[in-house]
Amino acid sequence: MKNVLVIGGGSWGSCLAKLLVENGSNVYLWEHNEKNREIMKTERKNPIFSFEFKLPDELKIVDNYCEVLSDEEKYGRIDVILLATPTQFLRAVLKRLKNCLIYNIILVNVAKGIEISSKKRISEVVAEELGDKEYSYVLLAGPTHAEEVAM
């Protein structure tokens, strides 16, 4: 069983987290908005969806993604980080994530676009912010919508 940390609890992150749980992965999901995160924990739904589906009980909503990465005894060793953060906010997440990465890990990016302020691709932003940290970078893209994946 893979241990996966999903950073970003929007429609795409939540849907992919649900799919990963349904396929046997142990999944932790972090959503930046504390109010939304609490609703996700207590009501097992994502309040920002225009469509509704139940978040699996096995999906663990977490308050601190750095804690998940650093406390292997409590959370297990995370195999994959799924970056489901909107591109324009990804740099801030990566700045914090850099301090939490303590071993080689797989980063799967599911965001699209370029960073508007720098006109850089997401892979360039990741390389710039993570510097010499060890990671393997993968981009997951395709002609899908979150509501199609959630069904």
CORSUL-V795908 format. One line per field, one symbol per residue. phi: phi as a letter, one per 40 degrees, with the letter a starting at -180 (. if undefined). burial: + if it has 24 or more other C-alpha atoms within 12 Angstrom, else -. Layout:
phi = ???
burial = ???
This chain:
phi = .ccbbbbhbccccccccdccccbgccbbbbbcccccccccccbfabccccbbaccddccccbcaccccccbcccbgcccbbbcbcddcbcdcccdccdcccbacacbbcbcbgbcccbgbcccccdccccfcccabbbbbaicbbdccccc
burial = --+++++++++++++++++++---++++++++---++--++---+++-----++++--+++++++++++-----+-+++++++++++-+++-++--++-++---++++++++---------++-++---+--+-+-+--------+---+-
